[in-house]
Amino acid sequence: MPLKTCVHHAAQECLRATDPDAKLALTHDSAASFADGELPIDDQAGEVEPIANPGRPERPRLVHPRAVAHRGLGSPDGRAAFVHAIAHIEFNAINLAWDAVYRFRGMPHGYYADWVGVAADEARHFTLLRARLRELGRDYGDFDAHDGLWEMAMKTAESCRARMALVPRVLEARGLDVTPGMIVRLRDVGDEVTVGILEIILREEVAHVAAGSRWFRWCCERDGVEPEAEFRRLLEQHARGAVRGPLNLVARAAAGFSAAELEAMQVAVTPLRPGGSQ
């Protein structure tokens, strides 16, 4: 059970949990306790620790993104590798949501309500994907993975404004861009079970990215910063080379991107290398 002192301590406990089942249980209990008013917000809840690696199991082995093997979806093992990659993103997203709760103090109640809710959603997504992996004869940790999402969390540890701009709105929003194509490819090979899971995730991720948009703009207003110019600046400073196309402009607009921000994203898209890869 989480420490029943405040939401920040509960978030820290969730972050520290290394066993996936323990992290999922702590997330479920903490989200329920916060919703019931049992985990107050306490801006003086101890000194915020420097960001470090979150709790995670010994496996999967973390490698450079280019070292992660890519397999076709035509075989069960290829689909398992694909599902594992998405499950790893969702597992990281649990930690990212809890770090947003733990690290950034002095925010309105709605901020914490949003990110506690996101953590609970991501835990549910991970549970669905892990169950699918097991149906395919594999489990979380059976394939190598990379740590790109958490690396951006470390870059933005000192600024809620930068975190909101770059983690939910750039890296995690990548799911809005690629998931529709994934659904088409999985449907082509007859994997309607995985399609159903991805449709749930896609629908709910729009709201998660929208939370990033909402609190990025709130931070900009608090700090006296013009949001569209600041978003362009942060893209250039921290996310050069991280933006891939094509962009799902409709979903991103629904998630709170302005026309100027979408234009900035399109300008930042990494061009294709010879042969069609990015």
Secondary structure, 3 states (H helix, E strand, C coil): CCCCCCHHHHHHHHHHCCCHHHHHHHHHHHHHHHHCCCCCCCCCCCCCCCCCCCCCCCCCCECCHHHCCCCCCCCHHHHHHHHHHHHHHHHHHHHHHHHHHHHCCCCCHHHHHHHHHHHHHHHHHHHHHHHHHHHCCCCCCCCCECCHHHHHHHHCCCCHHHHHHHHHHHHCCHHHHHHHHHHHHHHHCCCHHHHHHHHHHHHHHHHHHHHHHHHHHHHHHHHCCCHHHHHHHHHHHHCCCCCCCCCCHHHHHHCCCCHHHHHHHHHHCCCCCCCCCC
